[in-house]
């Protein structure tokens, strides 16, 4: 008997795109859902991620004809359904939050729709219940909340039934060494589930804010030297309180003081990429967030070159999807996403990144 000694192929990172990035074109009517899918296919990406309320007619119950068309687009453009955004609106009732049972109905609704569209991952925007610890109020909704996890637990049997993974979004200012991560990991261990985990967002590795934001702050009355000073303080990890104190000493105005605090530049965060390794085995979608791209295919805000090797080393093989959040000028998204996709491919081909 001949034994095949060829090494098994390692899982490879799959590239996709969030249709959310095309919001400017979609709202202006310059691109349809099909146009976006065609554009994504043309740039060589595969995974298509949608927002149900924005992209699915008669959400959450699209007509059969549209569902047939959706799969027709996947076949025509050689793309695949990747993920759908899930929102749990906890404030739909006056004077109270929804109960976990009521919130779970949102998940059940979206699991059914995802299954109907061939989507295997829901990116769950963390339900904005107040955090358990009042000290974490500034981190909401990216802080630990018992009602939120109770909501997930009640929805979990339906995620299993419809074979959909719920990935709670880890967006800035999420700390990868926080109670939120620890409690979610405890939940995964306790339930032994394969249908709940994380959707990391590259904003948790932001080294500097986008230049478009800097220009907007200056247009709103911020002085460039003070805005640049605040960015440097953030990069030096000075912290919001000390940064605000420094700006006060500089006679900072309202725009500058707001930018110096937790609601401004410190809404961003800067985690160590190696911290990703512990959560990627439980991650079912990944947002490749970006605002700016240089002409030489570099991201000036987020160090992709430091993060992608960690992702690849773990064997993560779900979708890594471009999420453009730059200026909403028409056709800008397509140009910027193409640059980012080329950057990601270049980094994946770097010799030091072993598959």
SERO-4910 file (N, C-alpha, C, O; in steps of 0.05 Angstrom, whole numbers):
BEGIN
 pado doro    nc1    nc2    nc3   cac1   cac2   cac3    cc1    cc2    cc3    oc1    oc2    oc3
  Unk    A     17    -24      0      0      0      0     18     25      0     36     27     16
  Unk    A     12     44    -18     27     68    -19     15     89      0     -9     94      0
  Unk    A     32    100     16     24    121     35     29    148     24     52    154     16
  Unk    A      9    165     23     12    192     13     25    209     34     13    214     55
  Unk    A     49    218     29     64    234     49     61    263     45     75    279     58
  Unk    A     44    271     26     40    300     21     27    313     46      6    304     55
  Unk    A     39    334     57     28    348     80      0    358     74     -6    368     53
  Unk    A    -18    356     94    -45    366     91    -44    396     88    -28    410    102
  Unk    A    -61    407     71    -61    436     67    -71    449     93    -90    440    106
  Unk    A    -58    471    100    -67    486    123    -91    503    116    -94    512     93
  Unk    A   -108    508    136   -131    526    130   -120    554    122   -100    563    132
  Unk    A   -134    566    103   -126    592     93   -147    613     99   -171    608     99
  Unk    A   -137    637    104   -154    660    110   -171    665     85   -161    668     63
  Unk    A   -197    667     89   -215    673     67   -222    703     67   -228    714     88
  Unk    A   -221    716     44   -225    745     43   -253    752     34   -264    739     16
  Unk    A   -265    771     47   -291    780     41   -293    811     43   -273    824     48
  Unk    A   -318    821     40   -323    850     41   -350    854     54   -369    840     49
  Unk    A   -351    875     71   -377    883     84   -391    903     65   -379    923     57
  Unk    A   -415    896     57   -430    915     41   -435    942     55   -441    962     42
  Unk    A   -433    942     81   -435    967     96   -416    988     86   -423   1012     86
  Unk    A   -393    980     77   -373    999     67   -383   1015     43   -373   1037     37
  Unk    A   -402   1004     28   -413   1017      4   -437   1035     11   -452   1042     -7
  Unk    A   -441   1042     36   -464   1057     45   -468   1083     29   -491   1090     21
  Unk    A   -446   1097     23   -449   1122      8   -461   1118    -19   -478   1133    -28
  Unk    A   -451   1097    -33   -462   1091    -60   -490   1079    -58   -507   1086    -75
  Unk    A   -495   1063    -38   -521   1050    -36   -543   1071    -30   -564   1070    -42
  Unk    A   -536   1090    -12   -556   1111     -6   -560   1130    -29   -582   1141    -33
  Unk    A   -539   1136    -44   -540   1154    -67   -553   1141    -91   -561   1155   -110
  Unk    A   -556   1115    -90   -568   1101   -113   -549   1096   -136   -557   1088   -158
  Unk    A   -523   1100   -131   -503   1096   -152   -495   1066   -155   -484   1058   -175
  Unk    A   -501   1050   -133   -495   1022   -134   -517   1007   -120   -527   1015    -99
  Unk    A   -526    984   -132   -545    967   -121   -531    945   -105   -506    943   -106
  Unk    A   -546    927    -92   -534    904    -79   -519    887    -99   -496    879    -94
  Unk    A   -531    882   -122   -518    867   -142   -492    880   -152   -472    867   -156
  Unk    A   -493    907   -156   -469    921   -164   -446    918   -144   -423    914   -152
  Unk    A   -453    919   -119   -433    915    -98   -421    887    -99   -397    884    -98
  Unk    A   -438    867   -102   -429    839   -104   -411    836   -129   -390    823   -127
  Unk    A   -418    847   -151   -402    845   -175   -375    859   -171   -355    848   -180
  Unk    A   -375    881   -157   -350    896   -152   -331    879   -134   -307    878   -139
  Unk    A   -343    867   -114   -327    851    -95   -315    827   -110   -292    820   -106
  Unk    A   -331    814   -127   -321    792   -143   -298    801   -161   -278    787   -164
  Unk    A   -301    824   -173   -281    834   -192   -254    839   -179   -233    836   -192
  Unk    A   -255    846   -153   -230    851   -139   -218    825   -127   -197    826   -115
  Unk    A   -232    802   -132   -220    777   -124   -228    767    -96   -218    747    -87
  Unk    A   -246    782    -82   -255    773    -56   -278    754    -60   -290    752    -82
  Unk    A   -285    739    -39   -306    718    -41   -330    723    -23   -352    720    -32
  Unk    A   -325    729      2   -346    730     22   -363    756     21   -352    777     19
  Unk    A   -389    753     21   -407    776     21   -421    778     48   -435    760     56
  Unk    A   -417    801     61   -430    806     87   -450    828     85   -444    849     73
  Unk    A   -473    824     97   -495    843     93   -507    853    120   -501    841    141
  Unk    A   -522    874    118   -539    883    140   -568    878    131   -577    889    112
  Unk    A   -581    861    146   -608    852    138   -627    875    133   -640    876    112
  Unk    A   -628    894    152   -647    916    150   -641    934    126   -659    946    115
  Unk    A   -616    935    117   -608    953     95   -610    938     68   -617    951     48
  Unk    A   -602    913     67   -597    900     41   -618    878     34   -617    869     11
  Unk    A   -635    871     52   -655    850     47   -682    862     45   -692    873     65
  Unk    A   -696    861     22   -722    872     20   -742    858     38   -742    833     41
  Unk    A   -760    874     49   -781    864     67   -769    848     91   -780    828    100
  Unk    A   -746    858    100   -732    845    123   -752    843    146   -767    862    151
  Unk    A   -753    820    161   -736    796    158   -749    774    142   -741    751    144
  Unk    A   -768    781    125   -782    760    110   -782    767     80   -802    774     68
  Unk    A   -758    765     67   -757    771     39   -773    752     22   -777    729     30
  Unk    A   -783    761      0   -798    742    -18   -780    720    -29   -756    724    -32
  Unk    A   -792    697    -34   -777    674    -45   -762    682    -70   -740    672    -75
  Unk    A   -774    699    -86   -761    707   -111   -735    721   -106   -715    717   -121
  Unk    A   -734    738    -85   -709    752    -79   -688    733    -68   -665    735    -75
  Unk    A   -696    714    -51   -678    694    -41   -665    678    -64   -642    672    -64
  Unk    A   -682    671    -83   -672    656   -107   -652    674   -122   -631    664   -132
  Unk    A   -658    700   -124   -640    718   -137   -613    720   -122   -592    721   -134
  Unk    A   -614    721    -95   -591    722    -78   -572    699    -85   -548    704    -89
  Unk    A   -582    675    -86   -565    652    -92   -556    653   -121   -535    642   -128
  Unk    A   -573    665   -138   -565    669   -166   -541    687   -168   -523    682   -184
  Unk    A   -540    708   -152   -517    726   -152   -492    711   -142   -471    715   -154
  Unk    A   -495    695   -121   -472    680   -111   -460    662   -133   -436    661   -136
  Unk    A   -477    649   -148   -468    632   -170   -456    648   -193   -434    641   -203
  Unk    A   -469    669   -200   -461    685   -223   -433    698   -218   -416    698   -236
  Unk    A   -429    708   -194   -404    723   -188   -384    706   -173   -363    716   -165
  Unk    A   -390    680   -169   -372    662   -155   -364    673   -127   -341    673   -119
  Unk    A   -385    682   -113   -381    692    -86   -397    673    -67   -411    655    -76
  Unk    A   -394    678    -41   -407    662    -21   -419    679      1   -408    700      8
  Unk    A   -442    671     13   -452    686     36   -433    683     59   -424    661     66
  Unk    A   -426    705     72   -406    704     94   -418    710    121   -416    694    139
  Unk    A   -432    733    124   -443    740    150   -465    760    147   -469    772    126
  Unk    A   -480    763    169   -501    784    170   -500    797    197   -494    784    217
  Unk    A   -505    823    198   -505    838    222   -531    832    238   -552    829    226
  Unk    A   -528    829    264   -551    825    281   -553    847    302   -533    852    316
  Unk    A   -575    861    303   -580    882    323   -601    874    342   -622    864    334
  Unk    A   -595    877    368   -616    872    388   -623    899    400   -607    911    415
  Unk    A   -647    909    394   -655    935    403   -668    931    431   -690    923    434
  Unk    A   -652    939    451   -662    935    479   -678    959    489   -688    958    512
  Unk    A   -682    979    472   -696   1003    481   -722   1008    466   -730   1031    462
  Unk    A   -735    987    457   -759    991    441   -784    997    458   -804   1005    448
  Unk    A   -781    992    484   -804    998    502   -798   1022    520   -775   1025    529
  Unk    A   -817   1039    523   -813   1063    540   -810   1055    569   -826   1041    580
  Unk    A   -789   1066    581   -785   1062    610   -772   1037    619   -768   1033    643
  Unk    A   -765   1019    600   -752    994    609   -736    982    586   -740    988    562
  Unk    A   -717    965    593   -702    950    573   -718    924    566   -734    915    582
  Unk    A   -713    914    543   -724    888    537   -713    867    556   -691    869    566
  Unk    A   -729    846    561   -720    824    577   -702    806    560   -703    808    535
  Unk    A   -686    789    572   -670    770    556   -686    753    537   -678    747    515
  Unk    A   -710    745    546   -728    729    529   -736    745    505   -737    735    482
  Unk    A   -744    771    509   -752    788    486   -728    793    468   -731    792    443
  Unk    A   -704    797    480   -681    802    463   -673    778    447   -664    780    424
  Unk    A   -678    754    459   -671    729    444   -687    726    419   -678    713    400
  Unk    A   -711    738    419   -728    736    395   -715    749    371   -719    740    348
  Unk    A   -699    770    375   -684    783    354   -664    763    342   -661    762    318
  Unk    A   -650    749    360   -630    730    350   -644    707    335   -635    699    314
  Unk    A   -666    697    346   -680    675    333   -689    683    305   -686    669    285
  Unk    A   -701    708    303   -709    718    277   -686    719    257   -689    710    234
  Unk    A   -663    729    266   -640    732    248   -626    705    242   -616    702    220
  Unk    A   -627    686    261   -616    660    255   -632    646    233   -621    633    215
  Unk    A   -659    649    234   -676    638    213   -669    650    186   -667    635    166
  Unk    A   -667    676    185   -661    689    159   -633    681    149   -630    676    126
  Unk    A   -614    681    167   -586    674    159   -586    646    147   -574    641    126
  Unk    A   -600    627    160   -602    600    150   -615    599    122   -606    584    105
  Unk    A   -635    616    118   -649    617     92   -630    627     70   -633    620     47
  Unk    A   -611    645     78   -593    657     58   -566    643     56   -548    652     42
  Unk    A   -563    621     71   -538    606     69   -516    619     85   -492    613     80
  Unk    A   -522    636    104   -503    651    120   -497    635    145   -516    627    159
  Unk    A   -471    632    152   -464    616    175   -456    632    200   -452    621    221
  Unk    A   -453    659    197   -443    675    219   -460    700    222   -466    714    203
  Unk    A   -468    705    247   -481    731    254   -462    747    269   -450    739    289
  Unk    A   -457    772    260   -441    791    276   -460    805    294   -475    823    286
  Unk    A   -459    798    320   -478    809    340   -467    835    351   -446    835    364
  Unk    A   -482    857    347   -475    881    361   -484    878    390   -508    873    395
  Unk    A   -466    881    408   -471    874    436   -495    889    447   -495    914    446
  Unk    A   -515    875    458   -539    890    468   -531    911    488   -516    906    507
  Unk    A   -541    935    484   -532    958    502   -547    959    528   -558    980    536
  Unk    A   -547    937    543   -555    938    571   -534    952    587   -511    952    579
  Unk    A   -541    964    609   -520    977    626   -501    955    636   -509    933    642
  Unk    A   -475    961    637   -456    941    647   -460    935    676   -470    951    691
  Unk    A   -452    911    684   -455    903    712   -440    921    730   -449    928    752
  Unk    A   -416    929    722   -399    946    738   -402    975    729   -394    982    706
  Unk    A   -413    993    746   -417   1021    738   -390   1035    729   -391   1054    713
  Unk    A   -368   1024    738   -342   1036    730   -337   1031    700   -320   1045    688
  Unk    A   -351   1013    688   -348   1007    659   -368   1022    642   -370   1016    618
  Unk    A   -382   1041    653   -403   1055    638   -392   1068    613   -406   1068    592
  Unk    A   -368   1078    613   -356   1091    589   -349   1071    567   -344   1078    545
  Unk    A   -349   1045    574   -342   1024    555   -367   1013    542   -365    998    522
  Unk    A   -391   1019    552   -416   1008    541   -418   1017    512   -412   1040    505
  Unk    A   -428    999    494   -438    972    499   -417    950    499   -424    927    499
  Unk    A   -392    957    499   -371    937    498   -360    931    525   -336    932    531
  Unk    A   -379    924    543   -372    917    571   -390    894    580   -410    889    567
  Unk    A   -382    880    601   -396    857    610   -424    865    621   -426    883    637
  Unk    A   -444    850    612   -471    855    621   -485    827    624   -487    813    604
  Unk    A   -494    821    648   -507    795    653   -532    792    635   -536    770    624
  Unk    A   -550    812    633   -573    808    615   -566    802    586   -580    788    572
  Unk    A   -543    813    577   -535    807    550   -528    778    546   -537    765    526
  Unk    A   -513    766    564   -506    738    561   -530    720    566   -532    699    554
  Unk    A   -549    729    583   -574    714    586   -590    714    560   -603    694    554
  Unk    A   -589    736    546   -602    737    520   -590    717    500   -604    702    487
  Unk    A   -563    717    499   -549    698    482   -556    669    490   -561    652    472
  Unk    A   -557    663    516   -562    636    524   -589    626    516   -593    603    509
  Unk    A   -609    644    517   -636    636    509   -638    632    478   -655    617    469
  Unk    A   -621    646    464   -621    643    434   -604    620    424   -608    611    402
  Unk    A   -586    611    441   -566    591    432   -578    565    420   -568    556    400
  Unk    A   -599    554    432   -610    530    419   -619    534    391   -619    516    374
  Unk    A   -628    558    385   -637    565    358   -614    569    339   -615    563    315
  Unk    A   -592    580    349   -567    582    333   -558    555    325   -549    550    303
  Unk    A   -559    536    344   -551    508    338   -571    496    318   -562    482    300
  Unk    A   -597    500    322   -617    489    304   -613    498    276   -615    482    257
  Unk    A   -607    524    272   -604    535    245   -575    536    236   -569    547    214
  Unk    A   -557    525    252   -529    523    245   -517    550    238   -504    554    217
  Unk    A   -521    569    256   -510    596    253   -492    602    278   -501    597    300
  Unk    A   -469    613    273   -451    620    295   -456    650    302   -457    667    284
  Unk    A   -460    655    327   -463    682    337   -436    692    347   -425    682    366
  Unk    A   -426    713    333   -401    724    341   -405    752    352   -411    771    337
  Unk    A   -401    756    378   -405    782    390   -383    801    381   -359    794    382
  Unk    A   -390    825    372   -371    843    361   -351    853    383   -360    862    404
  Unk    A   -326    852    376   -305    863    394   -293    888    380   -274    886    365
  Unk    A   -305    910    385   -299    936    372   -285    953    392   -288    949    416
  Unk    A   -270    973    383   -258    992    402   -281   1005    418   -301   1011    406
  Unk    A   -278   1009    444   -254   1007    460   -251    980    475   -243    981    499
  Unk    A   -257    958    463   -255    932    477   -226    925    484   -209    927    467
  Unk    A   -222    918    509   -196    909    518   -196    878    517   -214    866    529
  Unk    A   -177    866    503   -176    837    501   -169    824    527   -169    799    529
  Unk    A   -162    839    548   -156    828    574   -177    837    594   -172    840    618
  Unk    A   -202    840    585   -224    851    601   -242    830    613   -240    806    605
  Unk    A   -260    838    631   -280    820    642   -298    810    620   -307    787    621
  Unk    A   -304    826    600   -321    818    578   -310    792    564   -325    773    560
  Unk    A   -285    792    558   -272    769    545   -273    745    564   -280    723    556
  Unk    A   -265    749    589   -263    727    608   -291    715    612   -293    690    612
  Unk    A   -311    731    615   -338    720    620   -349    705    596   -363    685    598
  Unk    A   -344    716    572   -352    702    547   -338    676    544   -350    656    537
  Unk    A   -313    675    551   -298    650    549   -309    630    570   -310    606    564
  Unk    A   -316    640    594   -328    622    614   -354    611    604   -360    587    608
  Unk    A   -370    627    590   -395    618    579   -391    596    558   -405    576    557
  Unk    A   -371    601    540   -365    581    520   -357    554    533   -365    533    524
  Unk    A   -341    556    554   -332    532    568   -355    518    581   -358    493    580
  Unk    A   -372    533    595   -394    522    610   -414    508    592   -424    487    598
  Unk    A   -420    520    569   -440    509    551   -429    490    531   -443    475    518
  Unk    A   -402    490    528   -388    473    508   -400    478    480   -402    459    464
  Unk    A   -407    503    475   -420    509    449   -400    514    427   -378    524    432
  Unk    A   -408    508    403   -393    515    379   -407    536    363   -400    542    340
  Unk    A   -427    548    375   -444    567    361   -444    595    373   -461    612    366
  Unk    A   -427    600    392   -423    627    403   -394    633    406   -378    616    414
  Unk    A   -386    657    398   -358    665    401   -356    695    396   -371    711    406
  Unk    A   -336    702    379   -329    730    375   -328    738    346   -324    721    328
  Unk    A   -332    764    341   -326    776    316   -307    799    321   -316    822    326
  Unk    A   -281    795    321   -262    817    326   -263    837    304   -269    831    281
  Unk    A   -258    862    312   -257    884    293   -230    897    295   -220    903    317
  Unk    A   -217    903    273   -190    913    273   -187    941    286   -165    950    291
  Unk    A   -210    953    293   -208    979    307   -196    976    335   -187    996    346
  Unk    A   -195    951    345   -182    947    372   -152    949    371   -138    945    391
  Unk    A   -141    953    347   -112    957    344   -105    984    332    -85    987    318
  Unk    A   -122   1004    337   -118   1031    325    -95   1046    339    -95   1051    363
  Unk    A    -74   1052    323    -51   1067    333    -55   1097    330    -42   1113    344
  Unk    A    -72   1105    311    -77   1133    307   -104   1136    294   -112   1118    278
  Unk    A   -119   1158    299   -145   1161    286   -141   1169    256   -119   1177    248
  Unk    A   -162   1165    240   -159   1172    212   -155   1202    207   -166   1218    222
  Unk    A   -140   1208    187   -134   1236    180   -160   1251    174   -162   1275    178
  Unk    A   -180   1237    163   -205   1251    156   -218   1261    182   -231   1282    181
  Unk    A   -215   1247    204   -226   1257    229   -211   1282    239   -223   1301    249
  Unk    A   -184   1281    236   -168   1304    244   -177   1329    229   -181   1351    240
  Unk    A   -181   1326    203   -189   1349    186   -217   1359    195   -223   1383    194
  Unk    A   -235   1340    202   -261   1348    211   -260   1363    237   -275   1383    241
  Unk    A   -243   1354    255   -240   1368    281   -230   1397    277   -238   1415    290
  Unk    A   -211   1400    258   -200   1426    252   -222   1444    240   -224   1467    247
  Unk    A   -238   1433    222   -260   1448    210   -280   1457    232   -293   1478    229
  Unk    A   -283   1440    253   -302   1447    274   -291   1465    295   -304   1472    314
  Unk    A   -266   1474    292   -254   1494    310   -231   1484    326   -219   1500    342
  Unk    A   -223   1459    323   -199   1450    337   -174   1461    324   -172   1464    300
  Unk    A   -154   1467    341   -129   1477    331   -110   1454    325   -107   1435    341
  Unk    A    -97   1454    301    -83   1431    293    -61   1423    312    -57   1399    317
  Unk    A    -46   1442    324    -25   1435    342    -35   1420    367    -22   1402    377
  Unk    A    -58   1428    376    -70   1415    400    -81   1388    392    -78   1369    408
  Unk    A    -94   1386    369   -104   1360    360    -81   1340    357    -84   1317    365
  Unk    A    -59   1349    345    -36   1331    342    -24   1324    369    -15   1301    372
  Unk    A    -24   1343    387    -14   1337    414    -31   1315    428    -20   1298    441
  Unk    A    -57   1316    424    -75   1296    436    -70   1269    424    -69   1249    439
  Unk    A    -65   1268    398    -59   1242    385    -33   1231    396    -31   1207    401
  Unk    A    -13   1248    400     12   1239    411      9   1228    440     21   1209    447
  Unk    A     -8   1242    455    -14   1233    483    -27   1205    482    -20   1188    499
  Unk    A    -45   1201    464    -58   1174    461    -37   1153    454    -37   1132    465
  Unk    A    -19   1160    435      1   1140    427     21   1135    450     33   1113    451
  Unk    A     24   1154    468     41   1150    491     27   1137    514     38   1134    536
  Unk    A      1   1130    510    -16   1117    530    -18   1134    555    -17   1123    577
  Unk    A    -22   1160    552    -24   1178    575    -51   1173    589    -51   1177    614
  Unk    A    -71   1166    576    -97   1162    588   -115   1187    586   -105   1209    584
  Unk    A   -142   1183    587   -160   1206    582   -159   1227    603   -159   1251    596
  Unk    A   -157   1220    628   -157   1241    649   -133   1259    647   -136   1284    648
  Unk    A   -109   1248    644    -85   1264    642    -84   1280    616    -74   1302    616
  Unk    A    -95   1268    595    -95   1282    569   -113   1307    571   -106   1328    562
  Unk    A   -137   1303    583   -155   1326    586   -142   1348    603   -144   1371    597
  Unk    A   -128   1340    625   -114   1359    642    -94   1375    626    -92   1399    629
  Unk    A    -79   1361    609    -59   1375    593    -72   1395    574    -62   1417    570
  Unk    A    -94   1387    562   -108   1405    543   -120   1429    557   -121   1451    546
  Unk    A   -129   1425    581   -139   1447    597   -117   1468    602   -121   1492    600
  Unk    A    -93   1458    608    -70   1476    612    -62   1491    587    -50   1512    588
  Unk    A    -70   1480    564    -65   1492    538    -88   1510    530    -89   1520    507
  Unk    A   -106   1515    549   -131   1531    543   -147   1519    520   -155   1533    502
  Unk    A   -150   1493    522   -164   1479    501   -194   1487    499   -206   1492    520
  Unk    A   -204   1488    475   -232   1495    472   -250   1470    474   -239   1448    480
  Unk    A   -275   1473    470   -294   1451    473   -288   1427    455   -289   1404    463
  Unk    A   -281   1433    430   -275   1412    410   -251   1396    419   -250   1372    418
  Unk    A   -230   1410    428   -205   1398    436   -209   1381    461   -198   1359    463
  Unk    A   -223   1392    481   -227   1377    506   -244   1352    502   -238   1331    514
  Unk    A   -264   1354    484   -280   1330    479   -263   1309    465   -265   1285    471
  Unk    A   -246   1317    446   -229   1298    432   -209   1285    451   -200   1262    446
  Unk    A   -200   1299    472   -180   1289    490   -190   1267    509   -174   1254    521
  Unk    A   -216   1264    511   -228   1247    531   -237   1220    522   -230   1212    499
  Unk    A   -251   1206    539   -260   1178    534   -279   1177    510   -281   1157    497
  Unk    A   -294   1199    505   -313   1199    483   -300   1207    457   -313   1208    436
  Unk    A   -274   1215    458   -260   1224    435   -239   1204    426   -246   1181    418
  Unk    A   -214   1211    428   -193   1193    418   -191   1168    435   -182   1147    424
  Unk    A   -199   1169    460   -197   1144    476   -221   1126    472   -223   1105    486
  Unk    A   -238   1132    453   -257   1112    444   -243   1091    427   -252   1069    424
  Unk    A   -219   1099    417   -202   1079    403   -186   1064    425   -185   1073    448
  Unk    A   -175   1042    417   -158   1027    435   -136   1013    419   -137   1011    395
  Unk    A   -116   1004    434    -92    993    421    -84    968    437    -68    970    455
  Unk    A    -95    945    429    -88    920    441    -62    908    429    -54    916    407
  Unk    A    -50    891    444    -27    876    434    -38    854    415    -55    838    424
  Unk    A    -28    852    391    -38    831    372    -37    803    383    -54    787    377
  Unk    A    -17    797    399    -14    769    409    -37    761    427    -42    737    431
  Unk    A    -52    781    438    -75    774    454    -98    761    438   -116    749    449
  Unk    A    -97    764    411   -117    752    394   -117    722    395   -138    709    392
  Unk    A    -93    710    400    -90    681    397   -110    666    414   -119    644    406
  Unk    A   -117    676    438   -134    661    456   -163    661    447   -178    643    455
  Unk    A   -171    680    430   -200    681    423   -205    672    394   -228    667    387
  Unk    A   -185    671    377   -190    665    349   -201    636    345   -216    632    326
  Unk    A   -195    617    362   -208    591    358   -238    592    362   -252    574    355
  Unk    A   -247    614    374   -276    617    380   -287    641    364   -308    652    372
  Unk    A   -274    649    343   -282    672    327   -292    662    300   -280    645    287
  Unk    A   -315    673    291   -329    663    268   -332    684    246   -345    679    225
  Unk    A   -321    707    250   -320    728    230   -301    748    240   -296    751    264
  Unk    A   -289    764    221   -268    783    229   -272    808    212   -271    806    187
  Unk    A   -275    831    224   -278    856    209   -251    869    205   -237    877    224
  Unk    A   -243    871    179   -218    885    172   -224    915    169   -224    926    147
  Unk    A   -230    927    192   -237    956    193   -214    973    181   -191    968    187
  Unk    A   -222    993    166   -202   1013    158   -216   1039    149   -239   1039    142
  Unk    A   -201   1061    151   -210   1087    143   -195   1098    120   -207   1109    101
  Unk    A   -169   1096    121   -151   1108    101   -133   1086     89   -126   1067    103
  Unk    A   -125   1090     64   -104   1073     52    -86   1092     36    -95   1110     22
  Unk    A    -60   1087     39    -41   1103     23    -38   1091     -5    -46   1068     -9
  Unk    A    -27   1106    -23    -24   1096    -51     -4   1073    -52     -5   1057    -71
  Unk    A     14   1071    -32     33   1049    -33     22   1025    -15     38   1009     -6
  Unk    A     -4   1024    -12    -18   1002      1    -10    997     30     -2    975     38
  Unk    A    -11   1018     45     -7   1017     74    -31   1029     89    -43   1048     79
  Unk    A    -37   1019    112    -58   1031    129    -43   1048    150    -28   1038    166
  Unk    A    -48   1075    149    -34   1092    168    -45   1091    196    -33   1103    214
  Unk    A    -67   1078    201    -80   1078    227    -78   1052    242    -75   1052    267
  Unk    A    -78   1029    228    -79   1003    241    -56    986    230    -52    984    206
  Unk    A    -40    974    248    -16    958    240    -23    930    230    -18    911    244
  Unk    A    -34    928    207    -42    902    196    -18    883    194    -21    859    198
  Unk    A      5    894    189     29    878    187     36    863    213     50    843    212
  Unk    A     27    874    235     31    861    261      9    841    268     14    822    283
  Unk    A    -15    846    258    -38    830    266    -42    805    249    -48    784    259
  Unk    A    -39    808    223    -44    786    204    -27    761    210    -38    739    209
  Unk    A     -1    764    217     14    740    224      2    724    248      3    700    248
  Unk    A     -9    739    267    -22    725    290    -47    710    281    -51    687    289
  Unk    A    -63    723    264    -87    710    254    -80    685    239    -92    664    243
  Unk    A    -61    687    221    -53    664    204    -42    641    221    -47    618    216
  Unk    A    -26    648    242    -13    628    258    -33    611    274    -26    588    281
  Unk    A    -57    621    278    -77    605    294    -93    586    277   -107    569    287
  Unk    A    -90    588    250   -106    571    233   -134    582    228   -151    567    219
  Unk    A   -139    607    236   -166    618    232   -173    617    202   -157    625    185
  Unk    A   -196    605    196   -203    601    168   -232    610    161   -243    601    141
  Unk    A   -243    628    178   -269    640    171   -262    665    155   -239    670    147
  Unk    A   -282    682    150   -277    705    132   -264    729    147   -270    735    170
  Unk    A   -246    741    133   -233    766    141   -242    787    121   -233    788     99
  Unk    A   -261    803    130   -277    820    112   -271    850    114   -273    861    136
  Unk    A   -264    862     92   -258    891     91   -283    906    100   -305    902     90
  Unk    A   -279    924    119   -301    942    128   -292    971    126   -278    981    143
  Unk    A   -300    983    104   -291   1011     99   -309   1030    114   -333   1029    113
  Unk    A   -296   1049    129   -310   1069    144   -299   1097    138   -301   1115    155
  Unk    A   -288   1101    115   -278   1127    107   -300   1145     96   -323   1139     99
  Unk    A   -292   1167     83   -312   1185     71   -331   1171     52   -324   1153     38
  Unk    A   -356   1180     53   -377   1167     38   -381   1178     10   -403   1176     -1
  Unk    A   -361   1190     -2   -363   1200    -29   -369   1176    -48   -359   1154    -44
  Unk    A   -385   1182    -68   -393   1160    -86   -368   1148   -100   -350   1163   -108
  Unk    A   -367   1122   -103   -346   1106   -115   -320   1106    -99   -300   1094   -107
  Unk    A   -320   1120    -77   -295   1121    -60   -291   1093    -47   -268   1084    -45
  Unk    A   -313   1080    -39   -310   1055    -25   -296   1034    -43   -278   1020    -33
  Unk    A   -305   1032    -68   -293   1012    -85   -263   1016    -88   -247    997    -86
  Unk    A   -254   1041    -92   -226   1047    -96   -210   1039    -71   -189   1028    -72
  Unk    A   -221   1047    -47   -207   1042    -22   -206   1013    -15   -186   1003     -6
  Unk    A   -228    999    -19   -229    970    -12   -210    955    -30   -197    936    -21
  Unk    A   -208    962    -56   -189    949    -73   -161    952    -63   -145    933    -63
  Unk    A   -154    975    -54   -127    980    -43   -123    962    -18   -102    950    -15
  Unk    A   -143    960     -1   -139    944     23   -137    915     17   -120    901     29
  Unk    A   -153    905     -2   -151    877     -9   -123    871    -21   -112    849    -15
  Unk    A   -112    889    -36    -85    884    -46    -65    884    -24    -46    868    -24
  Unk    A    -68    902     -4    -50    903     19    -51    876     34    -30    865     41
  Unk    A    -75    866     39    -78    841     54    -65    818     39    -51    802     51
  Unk    A    -69    817     13    -57    795     -3    -26    798     -2    -12    778      0
  Unk    A    -16    822     -3     13    826     -2     24    816     25     45    803     25
  Unk    A      9    822     46     19    813     73     17    783     75     34    771     88
  Unk    A     -3    771     64     -6    742     65     16    728     49     23    705     55
  Unk    A     27    742     29     49    730     13     76    735     24     96    725     14
  Unk    A     78    751     46    104    757     58    116    732     69    103    716     83
  Unk    A    142    727     63    154    702     72    152    696    101    151    672    109
  Unk    A    152    716    118    151    711    147    124    702    157    121    693    180
  Unk    A    104    703    140     77    694    147     73    666    136     67    662    112
  Unk    A     78    646    153     76    618    144     48    608    146     35    611    167
  Unk    A     38    595    124     12    582    125     15    554    135     -4    539    137
***
